[in-house]
Amino acid sequence: MDEPEVLVETQAGQARLTINREAARNALSPGVVQGLLSAIDRCEADPAVRALVLTGAGSKVFCAGGDLGGMSGDGFLAGHDGRRLYGQLLLRLQGCKKPVVARVNGHALAGGLGLVLACDLAVAVDGAGFGTPEIDRGLFPMMLMALLQRHVGRKRALELITLGQRLTAAEAMSWGLVNRVVAAAALDETVGQLAGALAGKSQAILALGRRAFFMAEDLPLPQAVEALAAQLSLNVLAEDAAEGVTAFLEKRSPAWKDR
């Protein structure tokens, strides 16, 4: 019996979602995209899960992007809907109520880079490469451009997508694409520390704050400040806000209720 294209393992409040197509460079087949969407839904609904980790099988490739061998699809409109579903996955990762850490165990290319950008935090092995090689296939990285522009700005985004060149992990960190670059032997420990730290926060306040962060991202500054003032007023009414302040004054660790 074939293994599923997406594996889900849960331990210590962390759910690891693994793209399980190592022989195909963990390419994004329709099954992978649907599997990740379903896994995110399940993890979001599971109170035992407090943080998600997204990775690829093996030690060479995180995700090489779309499965070019399956581009023909079942007709134009069906193919279009399938490609749109990848965009929905990017939005779902970013909009997940629980934080997501990318465990970049190898190269993150094309649509795979988009997955990294959609996660809240990203840790990469020092041998990983990052890029958008679509231009050399007669294609353009359309949907992930929306996230790339927000990460690196116009000039660097255009450099990456028009030249199709690959960045080293160190360069990716200097560009703001990942948070940490570590040796392969330290990958799991570093990811575990970040995901564990996120899992220890109030899930209600994390969800509220992350939603406000992305909401304000594209607003003009005056509207952003005003909208965030309203979000702060919601924040201070939360039970966990009262608990956090009380715990600080009493010099103890807060006991979050996640509400």
C-alpha positions as CSV (number, residue, x, y, z in Angstrom):
1,M,0.0,0.0,0.0
2,D,1.4,3.4,-1.0
3,E,2.5,5.7,1.8
4,P,0.5,9.0,2.1
5,E,2.0,12.0,0.4
6,V,1.8,14.0,3.6
7,L,2.7,12.6,7.0
8,V,1.6,14.0,10.3
9,E,3.3,13.3,13.6
10,T,2.3,15.0,16.9
11,Q,4.5,15.2,20.0
12,A,4.8,17.5,22.9
13,G,2.3,20.0,21.5
14,Q,4.0,20.2,18.1
15,A,2.7,18.6,14.9
16,R,5.2,17.9,12.1
17,L,3.8,17.9,8.6
18,T,6.1,16.2,6.2
19,I,5.9,16.3,2.4
20,N,6.5,12.6,1.7
21,R,7.8,12.5,-1.9
22,E,11.5,12.2,-1.5
23,A,12.0,10.4,-4.8
24,A,10.2,13.2,-6.6
25,R,12.1,16.0,-4.7
26,N,9.1,16.5,-2.5
27,A,7.3,18.2,-5.5
28,L,3.9,19.7,-5.0
29,S,1.5,17.2,-6.5
30,P,-2.3,17.7,-6.2
31,G,-2.2,15.1,-3.4
32,V,0.4,17.0,-1.5
33,V,-1.5,20.3,-1.7
34,Q,-4.7,18.7,-0.6
35,G,-2.9,16.7,2.0
36,L,-1.4,19.8,3.5
37,L,-4.6,21.6,3.5
38,S,-6.4,18.8,5.3
39,A,-3.5,18.4,7.8
40,I,-3.6,22.1,8.7
41,D,-7.4,21.8,9.3
42,R,-6.9,18.8,11.6
43,C,-4.1,20.4,13.5
44,E,-6.0,23.7,13.9
45,A,-8.9,21.8,15.4
46,D,-6.8,19.7,17.8
47,P,-6.3,21.4,21.1
48,A,-3.2,19.2,21.8
49,V,-1.4,20.9,18.9
50,R,0.0,24.3,19.7
51,A,2.5,24.8,16.9
52,L,3.1,23.3,13.4
53,V,6.3,22.3,11.8
54,L,6.4,22.0,8.0
55,T,9.2,20.0,6.3
56,G,10.2,17.6,3.5
57,A,11.2,14.0,3.6
58,G,14.9,13.1,3.4
59,S,17.9,15.4,3.8
60,K,18.4,17.0,0.4
61,V,15.2,18.8,-0.7
62,F,12.5,20.6,1.4
63,C,10.3,21.1,-1.7
64,A,11.3,21.6,-5.3
65,G,8.0,23.3,-6.3
66,G,5.3,22.2,-8.6
67,D,5.2,18.8,-10.2
68,L,5.9,19.7,-13.8
69,G,5.2,16.2,-15.0
70,G,1.6,16.6,-13.9
71,M,0.9,20.0,-15.4
72,S,-1.4,18.8,-18.2
73,G,-4.2,18.0,-15.7
74,D,-7.7,17.2,-16.8
75,G,-8.3,20.2,-19.0
76,F,-7.6,23.9,-18.8
77,L,-10.2,24.9,-16.2
78,A,-9.4,21.9,-13.9
79,G,-5.7,22.8,-14.2
80,H,-6.4,26.4,-13.4
81,D,-8.3,25.4,-10.3
82,G,-5.5,23.1,-9.2
83,R,-3.0,25.9,-9.5
84,R,-5.3,28.2,-7.6
85,L,-5.3,25.6,-4.8
86,Y,-1.6,26.1,-4.3
87,G,-2.4,29.8,-3.7
88,Q,-5.1,28.8,-1.2
89,L,-2.4,26.7,0.6
90,L,-0.2,29.7,1.0
91,L,-3.0,31.7,2.4
92,R,-4.0,28.9,4.7
93,L,-0.5,28.6,6.1
94,Q,-0.3,32.3,6.8
95,G,-3.9,32.4,8.1
96,C,-3.6,29.3,10.4
97,K,-4.6,30.1,14.0
98,K,-1.5,28.3,15.2
99,P,2.1,29.3,14.4
100,V,3.9,27.4,11.7
101,V,7.7,26.9,11.5
102,A,9.4,25.8,8.3
103,R,12.0,23.1,8.9
104,V,14.0,23.7,5.7
105,N,16.0,20.4,5.5
106,G,17.2,21.1,2.0
107,H,16.6,23.1,-1.2
108,A,13.5,25.2,-1.3
109,L,12.8,26.1,-4.9
110,A,9.9,27.7,-6.8
111,G,6.6,26.8,-5.0
112,G,8.7,25.3,-2.2
113,L,10.1,28.7,-1.5
114,G,6.5,30.0,-1.4
115,L,5.8,27.5,1.4
116,V,8.8,28.8,3.4
117,L,7.6,32.4,2.9
118,A,4.1,31.5,4.1
119,C,5.3,30.1,7.4
120,D,5.8,32.4,10.4
121,L,9.4,31.3,11.1
122,A,11.9,29.3,9.1
123,V,15.1,27.4,10.0
124,A,17.3,26.2,7.2
125,V,20.3,23.8,7.0
126,D,23.4,25.5,5.8
127,G,23.6,23.5,2.6
128,A,20.1,24.5,1.4
129,G,19.6,26.6,-1.7
130,F,16.7,29.0,-2.4
131,G,15.4,30.3,-5.7
132,T,12.7,30.7,-8.3
133,P,14.0,28.9,-11.4
134,E,10.7,29.0,-13.3
135,I,11.9,31.7,-15.8
136,D,14.3,29.0,-17.2
137,R,11.3,26.7,-17.8
138,G,9.4,29.3,-19.7
139,L,7.2,30.0,-16.6
140,F,6.9,32.7,-14.0
141,P,6.4,32.3,-10.2
142,M,3.1,34.1,-10.2
143,M,1.5,33.3,-6.8
144,L,4.5,33.2,-4.6
145,M,5.5,36.7,-5.9
146,A,2.8,38.2,-3.7
147,L,4.7,36.9,-0.6
148,L,8.2,37.5,-2.0
149,Q,7.4,41.2,-2.6
150,R,6.4,41.5,1.0
151,H,9.6,39.9,2.3
152,V,12.3,41.5,0.2
153,G,11.0,44.5,-1.7
154,R,10.8,45.2,-5.4
155,K,14.4,45.2,-6.5
156,R,15.5,42.0,-4.8
157,A,12.2,40.2,-5.7
158,L,12.7,41.1,-9.4
159,E,16.3,40.0,-9.2
160,L,15.4,36.6,-7.9
161,I,12.4,35.9,-10.2
162,T,13.8,37.3,-13.5
163,L,17.3,35.9,-13.2
164,G,16.3,32.5,-11.8
165,Q,19.5,32.4,-9.8
166,R,19.9,30.4,-6.5
167,L,20.7,31.9,-3.1
168,T,22.7,30.1,-0.5
169,A,21.2,29.7,2.9
170,A,23.3,32.5,4.3
171,E,22.2,34.8,1.5
172,A,18.6,33.8,2.1
173,M,18.9,34.8,5.7
174,S,20.5,38.1,4.8
175,W,17.6,38.8,2.5
176,G,15.1,38.0,5.2
177,L,13.7,34.7,3.8
178,V,14.7,32.6,6.8
179,N,15.3,33.3,10.5
180,R,18.1,30.8,11.3
181,V,20.7,28.9,9.3
182,V,22.3,25.9,11.1
183,A,24.3,22.8,10.5
184,A,22.2,19.7,9.6
185,A,23.0,18.2,13.0
186,A,21.4,21.2,14.8
187,L,18.3,21.5,12.7
188,D,15.9,19.5,14.8
189,E,17.1,21.0,18.1
190,T,16.8,24.6,16.7
191,V,13.3,23.9,15.2
192,G,12.2,22.3,18.4
193,Q,13.3,25.2,20.4
194,L,11.4,27.7,18.3
195,A,8.3,25.6,18.0
196,G,8.4,24.8,21.7
197,A,8.7,28.5,22.6
198,L,5.7,29.3,20.4
199,A,3.8,26.4,21.9
200,G,4.3,27.9,25.3
201,K,2.6,31.2,24.5
202,S,-1.1,32.0,24.8
203,Q,-2.7,30.5,21.7
204,A,-5.5,33.1,21.8
205,I,-3.1,36.0,21.9
206,L,-0.8,34.5,19.3
207,A,-3.8,34.0,17.0
208,L,-5.1,37.6,17.6
209,G,-1.7,39.2,17.1
210,R,-0.8,37.2,14.0
211,R,-4.1,38.1,12.4
212,A,-3.6,41.7,13.2
213,F,0.0,41.6,11.8
214,F,-1.1,40.4,8.4
215,M,-4.2,42.6,8.3
216,A,-2.2,45.7,8.9
217,E,0.6,44.8,6.4
218,D,-1.0,46.3,3.4
219,L,-2.8,49.2,5.0
220,P,-1.5,52.8,4.7
221,L,0.2,53.8,7.9
222,P,-2.6,56.0,9.4
223,Q,-5.2,53.3,8.8
224,A,-2.8,50.6,10.1
225,V,-2.2,52.4,13.3
226,E,-5.9,53.0,13.8
227,A,-6.9,49.4,13.1
228,L,-4.2,48.1,15.4
229,A,-5.4,50.4,18.2
230,A,-8.8,48.6,17.9
231,Q,-7.0,45.3,18.0
232,L,-5.2,46.3,21.1
233,S,-8.5,47.1,22.8
234,L,-9.6,43.6,22.0
235,N,-6.3,42.2,23.3
236,V,-6.6,43.8,26.7
237,L,-10.0,42.3,27.2
238,A,-8.7,38.8,26.8
239,E,-8.5,36.6,29.9
240,D,-4.9,35.7,29.0
241,A,-4.0,39.4,29.0
242,A,-5.1,39.8,32.6
243,E,-3.3,36.6,33.5
244,G,-0.1,37.7,31.8
245,V,-0.1,41.1,33.6
246,T,-1.0,39.5,37.0
247,A,1.8,36.8,36.6
248,F,4.3,39.6,35.8
249,L,3.4,41.6,38.9
250,E,3.4,38.4,41.0
251,K,6.8,37.4,39.5
252,R,5.6,33.9,38.3
253,S,5.0,32.1,35.1
254,P,1.6,32.7,33.5
255,A,-1.0,29.9,33.4
256,W,-2.6,30.4,30.0
257,K,-6.2,29.5,29.4
258,D,-5.9,30.2,25.7
259,R,-8.8,32.7,25.8
